[in-house]
């Protein structure tokens, strides 16, 4: 973000909050410690405006903003669809050539049977997520981690959301407020999938639907 000397304190503050759905939620529901947030936000505000501000001035601006903002604040997030998958299991392995070959065999079997199957890779690990009963029928390498009795909630965004900051944070923040553990997450261009305990599925789905679906 470029410095804009004509930018006012209140305008810079609004930009910061509007670009972070989590902040908007906390402020609208009076959950934010304004003094602590002022200390955190002041360097960014000064960088944006090219001006020095006392911490008390930032607190005052925050207080004014909070009094005006609606409690019904929602991030500018449009979700076109929510999908559910149940009875899933996951395994994670060290990323080695032999492991890749075995996973490819399982993937091919799953595609033949049209079974849900997701592969996620990092520099050193590879994780698969598929139907638990299918996974237990296979003979995979020894995993470094496994977890069963999972459910997946896939949030499909409108394409216009690709340029919107804070989209993923908005979804994860709603789940974290409910103390729902994210066992795994995966994403594509316009979809975010959260893998959670099956017992949390209904609460998570109802929460995301109420907050983001039209």
Residue frames relative to the residue before (quaternion, step in Angstrom):
aa qw qx qy qz dx dy dz
X 1.0000 0.0000 0.0000 0.0000 0.00 0.00 0.00
X 0.3799 -0.7526 0.4998 0.1989 3.60 -0.82 1.06
X 0.5379 -0.5941 0.4882 0.3455 3.54 -1.27 0.50
X 0.0419 -0.7801 0.6241 -0.0137 3.54 -1.00 0.93
X 0.2979 -0.8138 0.4747 0.1539 3.58 -0.15 1.31
X 0.6534 0.5046 -0.3210 0.4641 3.58 1.21 -0.36
X 0.5120 0.6573 -0.4069 0.3745 3.57 1.31 -0.14
X 0.3463 -0.7436 0.5387 0.1921 3.57 -0.87 0.97
X 0.6719 -0.4865 0.3769 0.4122 3.55 -1.29 0.38
X 0.6866 0.4933 -0.2905 0.4483 3.59 0.81 -0.97
X 0.6534 0.5162 -0.3072 0.4606 3.58 1.07 -0.77
X 0.6448 0.5087 -0.3151 0.4755 3.58 1.01 -0.82
X 0.6392 0.5287 -0.3139 0.4619 3.54 1.00 -0.86
X 0.6540 0.5123 -0.3136 0.4599 3.57 0.92 -0.87
X 0.6365 0.5300 -0.3331 0.4506 3.59 0.97 -0.80
X 0.6460 0.5220 -0.3171 0.4579 3.57 0.95 -0.89
X 0.6997 0.4696 -0.2728 0.4642 3.58 0.86 -0.96
X 0.6623 0.5149 -0.3096 0.4477 3.58 0.94 -0.87
X 0.6899 0.4722 -0.2782 0.4729 3.59 1.14 -0.57
X 0.7327 0.3280 -0.2143 0.5564 3.60 1.27 0.01
X 0.3090 -0.7903 0.4978 0.1792 3.62 -0.12 1.25
X 0.6136 0.5585 -0.3571 0.4290 3.59 1.06 -0.66
X 0.6467 0.5028 -0.3157 0.4789 3.58 0.98 -0.81
X 0.6422 0.5365 -0.3201 0.4442 3.55 0.96 -0.86
X 0.6462 0.5174 -0.3114 0.4666 3.54 1.01 -0.84
X 0.6854 0.4950 -0.2924 0.4469 3.59 0.82 -0.97
X 0.6798 0.4861 -0.2998 0.4601 3.57 0.91 -0.91
X 0.6766 0.5042 -0.3102 0.4379 3.60 0.85 -0.89
X 0.7381 0.3736 -0.2179 0.5178 3.58 1.13 -0.60
X 0.4741 -0.7150 0.4101 0.3095 3.57 1.31 0.39
X 0.4122 0.7257 -0.4497 0.3182 3.59 1.02 0.83
X 0.6288 0.5745 -0.3181 0.4164 3.58 1.28 -0.21
X 0.3826 -0.6665 0.5902 0.2471 3.56 -1.11 0.79
X 0.3355 -0.7979 0.4640 0.1884 3.57 -0.21 1.28
X 0.6346 0.5378 -0.3398 0.4388 3.61 1.00 -0.75
X 0.6816 0.4786 -0.2890 0.4722 3.57 0.90 -0.89
X 0.6638 0.4958 -0.3173 0.4614 3.56 0.97 -0.81
X 0.6010 0.5639 -0.3595 0.4378 3.59 1.07 -0.69
X 0.6376 0.5163 -0.3240 0.4710 3.60 1.01 -0.82
X 0.6735 0.5063 -0.2841 0.4576 3.56 1.01 -0.88
X 0.7575 0.4306 -0.2118 0.4426 3.58 0.86 -1.00
X 0.5354 0.6790 -0.4053 0.2968 3.62 1.08 -0.63
X 0.6624 0.4951 -0.3468 0.4425 3.68 0.79 -0.79
X 0.6535 0.5037 -0.3206 0.4653 3.60 1.00 -0.76
X 0.6421 0.5224 -0.3212 0.4601 3.57 0.97 -0.85
X 0.6651 0.4973 -0.3047 0.4663 3.59 0.95 -0.85
X 0.6385 0.5174 -0.3239 0.4688 3.58 1.07 -0.73
X 0.6659 0.5123 -0.2964 0.4542 3.58 1.01 -0.83
X 0.7759 0.3672 -0.1734 0.4827 3.58 0.95 -0.91
X 0.3553 -0.7350 0.4960 0.2958 3.57 1.18 -0.52
X 0.6280 0.5182 -0.3216 0.4833 3.59 1.23 0.43
X 0.4285 -0.6667 0.5449 0.2739 3.54 -1.30 0.44
X 0.0380 -0.7902 0.6116 0.0093 3.59 -1.02 0.85
X 0.4466 -0.6470 0.5412 0.2984 3.53 -1.07 0.74
X 0.6076 -0.5739 0.4080 0.3674 3.53 -1.15 0.66
X 0.6212 0.5548 -0.3411 0.4359 3.59 1.04 -0.75
X 0.6326 0.5275 -0.3330 0.4589 3.59 1.09 -0.70
X 0.6396 0.5125 -0.3226 0.4734 3.58 1.05 -0.75
X 0.6321 0.5265 -0.3262 0.4656 3.58 1.00 -0.83
X 0.6521 0.5155 -0.3137 0.4590 3.59 0.94 -0.88
X 0.6594 0.5015 -0.3094 0.4668 3.58 0.95 -0.85
X 0.6283 0.5276 -0.3242 0.4709 3.57 1.06 -0.77
X 0.6514 0.5252 -0.3116 0.4504 3.55 0.95 -0.89
X 0.6479 0.5077 -0.3145 0.4729 3.58 0.98 -0.84
X 0.6499 0.5179 -0.3158 0.4579 3.56 0.94 -0.90
X 0.6729 0.5136 -0.3026 0.4380 3.58 0.88 -0.94
X 0.6399 0.5290 -0.3292 0.4498 3.59 1.03 -0.71
X 0.7174 0.4604 -0.2492 0.4597 3.58 1.07 -0.72
X 0.6400 0.5643 -0.3428 0.3929 3.58 1.02 -0.77
X 0.4865 -0.6708 0.4818 0.2852 3.55 -1.06 0.77
X 0.5228 -0.6331 0.4721 0.3208 3.55 -1.09 0.72
X 0.6484 0.5200 -0.3081 0.4629 3.56 1.21 -0.47
X 0.2230 0.8103 -0.5141 0.1712 3.58 1.23 0.38
X 0.0355 0.7639 -0.6438 0.0254 3.53 -1.02 0.90
X 0.5114 -0.6307 0.4702 0.3459 3.59 -1.00 0.68
X 0.5331 -0.6150 0.4694 0.3425 3.55 -1.21 0.51
X 0.3053 0.7560 -0.4969 0.2972 3.51 0.50 1.27
X 0.0754 -0.8056 0.5876 0.0081 3.55 -0.68 1.11
X 0.1102 -0.7908 0.6020 0.0102 3.53 -0.67 1.20
X 0.2872 -0.7934 0.5158 0.1484 3.56 -0.71 1.04
X 0.8209 -0.0297 0.0431 0.5686 3.61 1.12 -0.54
X 0.1588 -0.7365 0.6471 0.1169 3.53 -1.28 0.59
X 0.0860 -0.7963 0.5983 0.0229 3.59 -0.88 0.98
X 0.2287 -0.7691 0.5861 0.1126 3.55 -1.18 0.69
X 0.0107 -0.7427 0.6687 0.0318 3.53 -1.23 0.67
X 0.1266 -0.8179 0.5600 0.0379 3.58 -0.83 0.95
X 0.7930 0.3296 -0.2409 0.4523 3.54 -1.41 0.10
X 0.3550 0.7411 -0.4856 0.2982 3.55 0.89 0.98
X 0.1228 -0.7580 0.6322 0.1038 3.52 -1.34 0.33
X 0.1755 -0.7885 0.5811 0.0994 3.57 -1.18 0.52
X 0.0559 -0.7617 0.6442 0.0408 3.54 -1.23 0.63
X 0.1395 -0.7772 0.6093 0.0723 3.55 -1.09 0.79
X 0.1072 -0.8025 0.5869 -0.0018 3.55 -1.04 0.90
X 0.5383 -0.5332 0.5161 0.3996 3.53 -1.32 0.25
X 0.4685 -0.7069 0.4642 0.2555 3.55 -0.97 0.91
X 0.1895 0.7676 -0.5776 0.2032 3.54 -0.20 1.35
X 0.6621 -0.5392 0.3423 0.3921 3.58 -1.17 0.57
X 0.6688 0.5059 -0.3070 0.4499 3.60 0.88 -0.89
X 0.6238 0.5334 -0.3302 0.4662 3.57 1.07 -0.76
X 0.6239 0.5449 -0.3332 0.4503 3.58 0.96 -0.84
X 0.6686 0.5131 -0.3007 0.4464 3.56 0.89 -0.91
X 0.6681 0.4921 -0.3019 0.4694 3.58 0.95 -0.84
X 0.6496 0.5061 -0.3161 0.4712 3.57 1.00 -0.79
X 0.6212 0.5395 -0.3441 0.4523 3.59 1.00 -0.73
X 0.6281 0.5280 -0.3335 0.4642 3.59 1.04 -0.75
X 0.6608 0.4946 -0.3038 0.4758 3.59 0.95 -0.88
X 0.6318 0.5399 -0.3284 0.4489 3.56 1.00 -0.84
X 0.6528 0.5174 -0.3131 0.4562 3.58 0.93 -0.89
X 0.6435 0.5118 -0.3201 0.4706 3.60 1.00 -0.82
X 0.6608 0.5142 -0.3079 0.4519 3.55 0.93 -0.90
X 0.6533 0.5112 -0.3176 0.4595 3.60 0.99 -0.79
X 0.6235 0.5405 -0.3364 0.4538 3.58 1.05 -0.72
X 0.7493 0.3704 -0.1926 0.5141 3.56 1.05 -0.82
X 0.3938 -0.7424 0.4497 0.3024 3.58 1.36 0.06
X 0.3257 0.7399 -0.5013 0.3085 3.54 0.94 1.04
X 0.5695 -0.5963 0.4513 0.3412 3.55 -1.04 0.82
X 0.1558 0.7852 -0.5798 0.1517 3.60 -0.75 1.04
X 0.0152 -0.7977 0.6012 -0.0448 3.58 -0.71 1.13
X 0.1291 -0.7646 0.6283 0.0630 3.55 -1.04 0.87
X 0.0271 -0.7865 0.6169 -0.0125 3.57 -0.90 0.98
X 0.0803 -0.8229 0.5624 -0.0010 3.58 -0.77 1.04
X 0.1042 -0.7340 0.6644 0.0952 3.52 -1.27 0.61
X 0.7614 -0.3473 0.2442 0.4899 3.60 -1.19 -0.29
X 0.8345 0.2274 -0.0659 0.4976 3.56 0.94 -0.92
X 0.7679 0.3097 -0.1636 0.5364 3.58 1.23 -0.28
X 0.1272 -0.7490 0.6425 0.0999 3.50 -1.34 0.37
X 0.1120 -0.8038 0.5842 0.0114 3.55 -0.86 1.01
X 0.1204 -0.7671 0.6242 0.0858 3.54 -1.08 0.74
X 0.0845 -0.7649 0.6377 0.0337 3.54 -1.17 0.71
X 0.1837 0.7799 -0.5702 0.1812 3.56 -0.66 1.10
X 0.7170 -0.3862 0.3153 0.4872 3.57 -1.26 -0.14
X 0.5300 -0.6744 0.4136 0.3053 3.57 -0.81 1.01
X 0.6729 0.4939 -0.3179 0.4497 3.62 0.88 -0.87
X 0.6301 0.5160 -0.3347 0.4739 3.59 1.04 -0.71
X 0.6543 0.5263 -0.3117 0.4447 3.58 0.94 -0.89
X 0.6815 0.4935 -0.2862 0.4584 3.58 0.97 -0.84
X 0.6248 0.5350 -0.3375 0.4577 3.60 1.20 -0.38
X 0.6300 0.5471 -0.3248 0.4453 3.58 1.22 -0.42
X 0.3448 -0.7050 0.5735 0.2350 3.52 -1.37 0.03
X 0.0257 0.8486 -0.5273 0.0344 3.59 0.56 1.15
X 0.6308 -0.4798 0.4166 0.4454 3.59 -1.27 0.12
X 0.6393 -0.5140 0.3912 0.4173 3.57 -1.25 0.30
X 0.2974 -0.7818 0.5168 0.1821 3.62 -0.55 1.08
X 0.4526 -0.6470 0.5293 0.3103 3.57 -1.22 0.42
X 0.7817 0.0371 -0.0140 0.6224 3.56 1.31 -0.35
X 0.0683 0.7777 -0.6248 0.0136 3.55 -1.08 0.72
X 0.0327 -0.7872 0.6156 -0.0200 3.52 -1.21 0.55
X 0.1019 -0.8078 0.5801 0.0222 3.55 -0.85 1.01
X 0.7254 0.4140 -0.3273 0.4419 3.55 -1.36 0.00
X 0.3702 0.7344 -0.4755 0.3122 3.54 1.00 0.93
X 0.1562 -0.7260 0.6546 0.1416 3.50 -1.40 0.32
X 0.2311 -0.7637 0.5876 0.1348 3.56 -1.19 0.54
X 0.1078 -0.7484 0.6512 0.0653 3.52 -1.09 0.85
X 0.1303 -0.7942 0.5915 0.0477 3.56 -0.66 1.14
X 0.1818 -0.7712 0.6066 0.0649 3.53 -0.79 1.13
X 0.1314 -0.7969 0.5873 0.0525 3.57 -0.61 1.15
X 0.2274 -0.7942 0.5557 0.0937 3.56 -0.67 1.17
X 0.5298 -0.5584 0.5116 0.3817 3.49 -1.30 0.29
X 0.6251 -0.5826 0.3712 0.3634 3.56 -1.09 0.74
X 0.5954 0.5912 -0.3596 0.4082 3.58 1.10 -0.63
X 0.6020 0.5933 -0.3441 0.4088 3.60 1.22 -0.46
X 0.4799 0.6899 -0.4340 0.3246 3.61 1.24 -0.22
X 0.7253 0.3927 -0.2327 0.5153 3.60 1.14 -0.57
X 0.5666 0.6119 -0.3724 0.4072 3.60 1.28 0.09
X 0.3384 -0.7485 0.5270 0.2180 3.65 -0.53 1.07
X 0.8093 0.3501 -0.2209 0.4167 3.56 -1.22 0.53
X 0.3761 0.7473 -0.4843 0.2560 3.61 1.23 0.15
X 0.6945 0.4561 -0.2790 0.4815 3.58 0.78 -1.01
X 0.6369 0.5405 -0.3295 0.4400 3.59 0.96 -0.84
X 0.6284 0.5522 -0.3398 0.4298 3.58 1.01 -0.78
X 0.6724 0.4851 -0.2932 0.4760 3.58 0.96 -0.85
X 0.6946 0.4795 -0.2850 0.4542 3.58 0.80 -0.98
X 0.6208 0.5558 -0.3435 0.4332 3.57 1.07 -0.72
X 0.6326 0.5324 -0.3351 0.4518 3.59 1.00 -0.80
X 0.6828 0.4771 -0.2878 0.4726 3.58 0.96 -0.85
X 0.6485 0.5219 -0.3313 0.4442 3.60 0.98 -0.77
X 0.6076 0.5587 -0.3550 0.4390 3.60 1.08 -0.65
X 0.6933 0.4486 -0.2567 0.5021 3.57 1.21 -0.57
X 0.4236 -0.7178 0.4438 0.3292 3.58 1.34 0.05
X 0.3502 0.7188 -0.5103 0.3167 3.56 1.05 0.85
X 0.3435 -0.7598 0.5214 0.1814 3.55 -0.71 1.10
X 0.2612 -0.7381 0.6031 0.1526 3.56 -0.97 0.93
X 0.2701 -0.7803 0.5456 0.1434 3.55 -0.40 1.23
X 0.7691 -0.0817 0.0742 0.6295 3.56 1.06 -0.84
X 0.0842 -0.7461 0.6477 0.1290 3.55 -1.33 0.23
X 0.0149 -0.7694 0.6378 0.0335 3.56 -1.22 0.48
X 0.0909 -0.8135 0.5737 0.0299 3.56 -1.15 0.49
X 0.1451 -0.7130 0.6730 0.1328 3.48 -1.42 0.38
X 0.8127 -0.2774 0.1723 0.4827 3.57 -1.26 -0.24
X 0.8335 0.0765 -0.0037 0.5471 3.61 0.74 -1.00
X 0.6806 0.4473 -0.3026 0.4951 3.60 1.17 0.42
X 0.0919 -0.7537 0.6487 0.0514 3.53 -1.14 0.78
X 0.1053 -0.8020 0.5871 0.0327 3.57 -0.77 1.04
X 0.1519 -0.7798 0.6057 0.0437 3.53 -0.86 1.08
X 0.1828 -0.7813 0.5911 0.0814 3.57 -0.77 1.07
X 0.0261 0.8197 -0.5608 0.1141 3.53 -0.55 1.25
X 0.6536 -0.4623 0.3968 0.4491 3.55 -1.30 0.09
X 0.5658 -0.6293 0.4082 0.3423 3.56 -0.96 0.86
X 0.6328 0.5558 -0.3381 0.4200 3.61 1.02 -0.71
X 0.6783 0.4729 -0.2859 0.4844 3.60 1.24 -0.42
X 0.4240 0.7673 -0.4262 0.2232 3.57 1.29 -0.24
X 0.7009 0.4757 -0.2940 0.4426 3.60 0.73 -0.99
X 0.6519 0.5127 -0.3178 0.4596 3.57 0.92 -0.89
X 0.6694 0.4988 -0.3000 0.4616 3.57 0.91 -0.92
X 0.6700 0.5040 -0.3048 0.4518 3.58 0.86 -0.94
X 0.6760 0.4980 -0.2970 0.4547 3.59 0.84 -0.97
X 0.6449 0.5283 -0.3163 0.4527 3.58 1.05 -0.78
X 0.6872 0.4668 -0.2862 0.4775 3.59 0.86 -0.93
X 0.6333 0.5279 -0.3339 0.4570 3.56 1.01 -0.76
X 0.6844 0.4904 -0.2900 0.4550 3.59 0.88 -0.93
X 0.7279 0.4572 -0.2494 0.4461 3.60 0.99 -0.75
X 0.8431 0.2654 -0.0760 0.4616 3.57 0.92 -0.88
X 0.6412 0.5077 -0.3476 0.4585 3.59 1.14 -0.38
X 0.4841 -0.6529 0.4922 0.3116 3.57 -1.02 0.77
